[in-house]
Amino acid sequence: MADKKLTKSSNKVIAGVCGGLAEYFGFDYTITRLAYALLSIFTAFAGVLIYIILWIVMPNKG
């Protein structure tokens, strides 16, 4: 089994966080971004804080 690492994606819209999550879990980029946006809205924008934390913590692909 291949070693998968959670990294930022080169398919970036803002920082590559949603793209990286989509690559890691094998989901479509667009669906992942849409699900994140809806989740963020319905949790009183707590997703924005999570996104910023992931932006800082997730390493770049390389």
N, CA, C and O atoms as a GROMACS GRO file, in nm:
protein
  248
    1MET      N    1   0.084  -0.117   0.000
    1MET     CA    2   0.000   0.000   0.000
    1MET      C    3   0.088   0.124   0.000
    1MET      O    4   0.188   0.130   0.072
    2ALA      N    5   0.053   0.220  -0.079
    2ALA     CA    6   0.131   0.343  -0.092
    2ALA      C    7   0.112   0.431   0.031
    2ALA      O    8   0.004   0.435   0.091
    3ASP      N    9   0.218   0.501   0.068
    3ASP     CA   10   0.209   0.594   0.180
    3ASP      C   11   0.148   0.724   0.130
    3ASP      O   12   0.208   0.794   0.049
    4LYS      N   13   0.029   0.755   0.180
    4LYS     CA   14  -0.037   0.879   0.142
    4LYS      C   15  -0.009   0.982   0.249
    4LYS      O   16  -0.012   0.953   0.368
    5LYS      N   17   0.020   1.105   0.204
    5LYS     CA   18   0.042   1.214   0.296
    5LYS      C   19  -0.056   1.326   0.263
    5LYS      O   20  -0.084   1.353   0.147
    6LEU      N   21  -0.105   1.389   0.367
    6LEU     CA   22  -0.196   1.501   0.350
    6LEU      C   23  -0.114   1.626   0.324
    6LEU      O   24  -0.045   1.675   0.414
    7THR      N   25  -0.120   1.676   0.202
    7THR     CA   26  -0.046   1.796   0.163
    7THR      C   27  -0.139   1.890   0.087
    7THR      O   28  -0.246   1.850   0.042
    8LYS      N   29  -0.096   2.014   0.076
    8LYS     CA   30  -0.173   2.110  -0.004
    8LYS      C   31  -0.164   2.068  -0.150
    8LYS      O   32  -0.064   2.014  -0.195
    9SER      N   33  -0.269   2.095  -0.223
    9SER     CA   34  -0.277   2.057  -0.362
    9SER      C   35  -0.218   2.165  -0.451
    9SER      O   36  -0.215   2.282  -0.415
   10SER      N   37  -0.171   2.124  -0.568
   10SER     CA   38  -0.128   2.221  -0.668
   10SER      C   39  -0.250   2.275  -0.743
   10SER      O   40  -0.240   2.375  -0.815
   11ASN      N   41  -0.365   2.210  -0.726
   11ASN     CA   42  -0.492   2.257  -0.781
   11ASN      C   43  -0.553   2.354  -0.682
   11ASN      O   44  -0.644   2.319  -0.606
   12LYS      N   45  -0.502   2.477  -0.681
   12LYS     CA   46  -0.538   2.575  -0.579
   12LYS      C   47  -0.648   2.668  -0.626
   12LYS      O   48  -0.656   2.706  -0.743
   13VAL      N   49  -0.732   2.705  -0.532
   13VAL     CA   50  -0.825   2.816  -0.552
   13VAL      C   51  -0.782   2.927  -0.457
   13VAL      O   52  -0.767   3.042  -0.499
   14ILE      N   53  -0.763   2.895  -0.330
   14ILE     CA   54  -0.710   2.992  -0.235
   14ILE      C   55  -0.573   2.946  -0.188
   14ILE      O   56  -0.472   3.010  -0.218
   15ALA      N   57  -0.568   2.836  -0.115
   15ALA     CA   58  -0.439   2.790  -0.061
   15ALA      C   59  -0.412   2.643  -0.090
   15ALA      O   60  -0.304   2.594  -0.056
   16GLY      N   61  -0.505   2.573  -0.151
   16GLY     CA   62  -0.485   2.432  -0.182
   16GLY      C   63  -0.530   2.336  -0.073
   16GLY      O   64  -0.506   2.216  -0.083
   17VAL      N   65  -0.595   2.387   0.031
   17VAL     CA   66  -0.637   2.301   0.142
   17VAL      C   67  -0.748   2.206   0.100
   17VAL      O   68  -0.737   2.086   0.121
   18CYS      N   69  -0.854   2.258   0.041
   18CYS     CA   70  -0.965   2.171  -0.002
   18CYS      C   71  -0.920   2.075  -0.112
   18CYS      O   72  -0.961   1.959  -0.114
   19GLY      N   73  -0.836   2.122  -0.201
   19GLY     CA   74  -0.781   2.036  -0.305
   19GLY      C   75  -0.696   1.924  -0.246
   19GLY      O   76  -0.702   1.810  -0.293
   20GLY      N   77  -0.618   1.956  -0.145
   20GLY     CA   78  -0.537   1.855  -0.077
   20GLY      C   79  -0.622   1.752  -0.006
   20GLY      O   80  -0.591   1.632  -0.010
   21LEU      N   81  -0.728   1.796   0.058
   21LEU     CA   82  -0.820   1.703   0.123
   21LEU      C   83  -0.888   1.613   0.020
   21LEU      O   84  -0.905   1.493   0.042
   22ALA      N   85  -0.926   1.672  -0.093
   22ALA     CA   86  -0.990   1.594  -0.199
   22ALA      C   87  -0.895   1.488  -0.254
   22ALA      O   88  -0.935   1.374  -0.277
   23GLU      N   89  -0.770   1.524  -0.276
   23GLU     CA   90  -0.672   1.427  -0.326
   23GLU      C   91  -0.648   1.316  -0.225
   23GLU      O   92  -0.640   1.198  -0.262
   24TYR      N   93  -0.637   1.351  -0.099
   24TYR     CA   94  -0.608   1.253   0.006
   24TYR      C   95  -0.720   1.150   0.020
   24TYR      O   96  -0.695   1.030   0.032
   25PHE      N   97  -0.845   1.198   0.018
   25PHE     CA   98  -0.958   1.108   0.037
   25PHE      C   99  -1.015   1.054  -0.094
   25PHE      O  100  -1.103   0.968  -0.091
   26GLY      N  101  -0.966   1.102  -0.208
   26GLY     CA  102  -1.011   1.050  -0.338
   26GLY      C  103  -1.144   1.107  -0.383
   26GLY      O  104  -1.217   1.041  -0.456
   27PHE      N  105  -1.175   1.228  -0.341
   27PHE     CA  106  -1.300   1.293  -0.380
   27PHE      C  107  -1.276   1.390  -0.494
   27PHE      O  108  -1.162   1.423  -0.526
   28ASP      N  109  -1.384   1.436  -0.555
   28ASP     CA  110  -1.378   1.538  -0.659
   28ASP      C  111  -1.351   1.674  -0.593
   28ASP      O  112  -1.405   1.704  -0.487
   29TYR      N  113  -1.267   1.755  -0.657
   29TYR     CA  114  -1.231   1.886  -0.602
   29TYR      C  115  -1.354   1.975  -0.581
   29TYR      O  116  -1.370   2.037  -0.476
   30THR      N  117  -1.439   1.980  -0.681
   30THR     CA  118  -1.555   2.069  -0.676
   30THR      C  119  -1.651   2.029  -0.565
   30THR      O  120  -1.702   2.115  -0.493
   31ILE      N  121  -1.676   1.901  -0.550
   31ILE     CA  122  -1.766   1.854  -0.446
   31ILE      C  123  -1.707   1.883  -0.308
   31ILE      O  124  -1.779   1.921  -0.216
   32THR      N  125  -1.577   1.864  -0.293
   32THR     CA  126  -1.512   1.892  -0.166
   32THR      C  127  -1.522   2.040  -0.130
   32THR      O  128  -1.551   2.074  -0.015
   33ARG      N  129  -1.499   2.126  -0.227
   33ARG     CA  130  -1.508   2.271  -0.201
   33ARG      C  131  -1.651   2.313  -0.169
   33ARG      O  132  -1.674   2.396  -0.082
   34LEU      N  133  -1.747   2.255  -0.239
   34LEU     CA  134  -1.887   2.287  -0.214
   34LEU      C  135  -1.929   2.238  -0.076
   34LEU      O  136  -1.997   2.311  -0.003
   35ALA      N  137  -1.890   2.118  -0.040
   35ALA     CA  138  -1.923   2.064   0.093
   35ALA      C  139  -1.859   2.149   0.202
   35ALA      O  140  -1.921   2.174   0.305
   36TYR      N  141  -1.735   2.192   0.181
   36TYR     CA  142  -1.668   2.278   0.279
   36TYR      C  143  -1.743   2.410   0.294
   36TYR      O  144  -1.765   2.457   0.406
   37ALA      N  145  -1.782   2.471   0.184
   37ALA     CA  146  -1.853   2.599   0.189
   37ALA      C  147  -1.986   2.585   0.264
   37ALA      O  148  -2.018   2.669   0.348
   38LEU      N  149  -2.061   2.482   0.234
   38LEU     CA  150  -2.189   2.460   0.303
   38LEU      C  151  -2.167   2.432   0.451
   38LEU      O  152  -2.240   2.485   0.536
   39LEU      N  153  -2.069   2.350   0.483
   39LEU     CA  154  -2.038   2.319   0.622
   39LEU      C  155  -1.996   2.446   0.697
   39LEU      O  156  -2.034   2.466   0.812
   40SER      N  157  -1.918   2.529   0.632
   40SER     CA  158  -1.874   2.653   0.693
   40SER      C  159  -1.991   2.747   0.721
   40SER      O  160  -1.998   2.809   0.827
   41ILE      N  161  -2.082   2.757   0.628
   41ILE     CA  162  -2.198   2.845   0.646
   41ILE      C  163  -2.288   2.794   0.758
   41ILE      O  164  -2.334   2.873   0.841
   42PHE      N  165  -2.313   2.664   0.761
   42PHE     CA  166  -2.406   2.609   0.860
   42PHE      C  167  -2.345   2.594   0.999
   42PHE      O  168  -2.417   2.562   1.093
   43THR      N  169  -2.216   2.617   1.015
   43THR     CA  170  -2.152   2.611   1.147
   43THR      C  171  -2.109   2.750   1.192
   43THR      O  172  -2.013   2.765   1.266
   44ALA      N  173  -2.180   2.851   1.146
   44ALA     CA  174  -2.153   2.990   1.183
   44ALA      C  175  -2.009   3.030   1.150
   44ALA      O  176  -1.943   3.098   1.228
   45PHE      N  177  -1.961   2.985   1.035
   45PHE     CA  178  -1.830   3.019   0.981
   45PHE      C  179  -1.713   2.970   1.066
   45PHE      O  180  -1.605   3.027   1.062
   46ALA      N  181  -1.735   2.863   1.143
   46ALA     CA  182  -1.626   2.800   1.215
   46ALA      C  183  -1.528   2.735   1.116
   46ALA      O  184  -1.411   2.717   1.148
   47GLY      N  185  -1.578   2.701   0.997
   47GLY     CA  186  -1.493   2.642   0.895
   47GLY      C  187  -1.384   2.734   0.848
   47GLY      O  188  -1.279   2.689   0.803
   48VAL      N  189  -1.406   2.864   0.857
   48VAL     CA  190  -1.303   2.960   0.817
   48VAL      C  191  -1.182   2.948   0.909
   48VAL      O  192  -1.068   2.950   0.863
   49LEU      N  193  -1.207   2.936   1.037
   49LEU     CA  194  -1.098   2.918   1.133
   49LEU      C  195  -1.024   2.786   1.108
   49LEU      O  196  -0.901   2.782   1.111
   50ILE      N  197  -1.098   2.680   1.083
   50ILE     CA  198  -1.037   2.550   1.053
   50ILE      C  199  -0.954   2.559   0.926
   50ILE      O  200  -0.845   2.502   0.919
   51TYR      N  201  -1.005   2.629   0.824
   51TYR     CA  202  -0.932   2.644   0.699
   51TYR      C  203  -0.799   2.717   0.722
   51TYR      O  204  -0.696   2.676   0.668
   52ILE      N  205  -0.801   2.822   0.801
   52ILE     CA  206  -0.679   2.898   0.827
   52ILE      C  207  -0.578   2.812   0.902
   52ILE      O  208  -0.458   2.818   0.874
   53ILE      N  209  -0.625   2.734   0.998
   53ILE     CA  210  -0.535   2.645   1.072
   53ILE      C  211  -0.474   2.542   0.978
   53ILE      O  212  -0.354   2.517   0.983
   54LEU      N  213  -0.557   2.481   0.892
   54LEU     CA  214  -0.505   2.383   0.797
   54LEU      C  215  -0.408   2.447   0.698
   54LEU      O  216  -0.310   2.384   0.658
   55TRP      N  217  -0.434   2.570   0.659
   55TRP     CA  218  -0.347   2.643   0.567
   55TRP      C  219  -0.207   2.656   0.628
   55TRP      O  220  -0.107   2.643   0.557
   56ILE      N  221  -0.201   2.680   0.757
   56ILE     CA  222  -0.073   2.696   0.826
   56ILE      C  223  -0.005   2.561   0.851
   56ILE      O  224   0.116   2.548   0.836
   57VAL      N  225  -0.084   2.461   0.890
   57VAL     CA  226  -0.029   2.333   0.934
   57VAL      C  227   0.007   2.239   0.819
   57VAL      O  228   0.109   2.170   0.826
   58MET      N  229  -0.074   2.236   0.712
   58MET     CA  230  -0.051   2.140   0.604
   58MET      C  231   0.074   2.178   0.525
   58MET      O  232   0.092   2.294   0.486
   59PRO      N  233   0.162   2.080   0.501
   59PRO     CA  234   0.283   2.110   0.423
   59PRO      C  235   0.251   2.121   0.274
   59PRO      O  236   0.151   2.067   0.226
   60ASN      N  237   0.337   2.191   0.202
   60ASN     CA  238   0.323   2.200   0.057
   60ASN      C  239   0.365   2.069  -0.006
   60ASN      O  240   0.444   1.993   0.051
   61LYS      N  241   0.311   2.042  -0.123
   61LYS     CA  242   0.347   1.922  -0.197
   61LYS      C  243   0.492   1.938  -0.245
   61LYS      O  244   0.531   2.043  -0.295
   62GLY      N  245   0.567   1.835  -0.231
   62GLY     CA  246   0.704   1.852  -0.280
   62GLY      C  247   0.790   1.743  -0.252
   62GLY      O  248   0.907   1.746  -0.288
   0.00000   0.00000   0.00000
